[in-house]
């Protein structure tokens, strides 16, 4: 995920990048969220600040893949956040 502000466009761009199979050049995906600087971006900053003030524990939350159980393949495959539709027990 990348966030950028490009000259000529008054918006903040949230976009995923990837490397296509068999290639080495990074490409931008078509999945993008663009927020206008003066209205939407400012509003989002206020909302993020309100969420951080209301739920301070979110500021120290870590993604599941950094947990100890993800350090091996079996533990990672048992993660219900990463694999929510897996019904088998390994």
N, C-alpha and C positions, 0 to 999 in steps of 0.2 A: 504494500500500500504506500502510496506516495501522496504528499500534499504539496501543492505548488501554487504560486501566484505568478501569473504570466503577464508580461507587459502588453498593453493593448487591450486586455480584458479585465474588467473590474470585478473579478470573482476569485474565490479560493476553490481550487480543483482537487477533489479527492479521487484518485484513480489507482487501479491495480495495474501492475506491469508483470510481464511474463517473458520467458524465453521459449519460443516454439520448438517442438521436438525436432531435433536434427539441425538446429540453427544455433548461432552464438549471439545474435543481436537481440537486445531487449526490446520488446514491443509493448505499446500501451494497449490495454484492453478497452473494449467499448463500454465497459461498465464504469460509469463515472457519476459523481455527485458534484455539482458546481453550485456554490453559494455566492450570491451577490454580496460584495464587500459591505456596502453601507447598510443594508437592511438585514438580510438573512444571516450573514456571518456575525454581525454584532448581536443579533438575537440568540444565536447558538452559543456564543461566548457567555452571555448572561445565564442561559439555561445550564451550561456546564458548571459555571460557578455556583449556581443554586444547588445542583446535584451534589457537587463536592462538599458544600457546606452542610447539606442535609445528611449525606452518607459519607463521612470521612474515610471509612474503611475501604471504599472503592479506590481511593487514591493509592493504596498500598497493595491492591489485589494483583496477583500474578496470573498470567495465562496458564491453563492446565498443562500445556506441554513443557513447562518448566518445573513441574512437580516431580518428586522422586519416582513415582510410579511410571513415568513416561521415559525413564532412562533405559528401559529394555522394551523389546517389541511386544511381548505379551502384555505388559502393563499398559502400553499405549493402546493396544487393540481393545482392552477392557474399558477404556475411558468412554463414558456415555456422552460426554460433551463432544468428543471428536468423532465418535461413531454412534450416533443416537438411534440408528435403526437396526443395529446388530442385536439379534435375539439369542444367539448361541453363547454358551459359557465355554471359555477356553480352558 
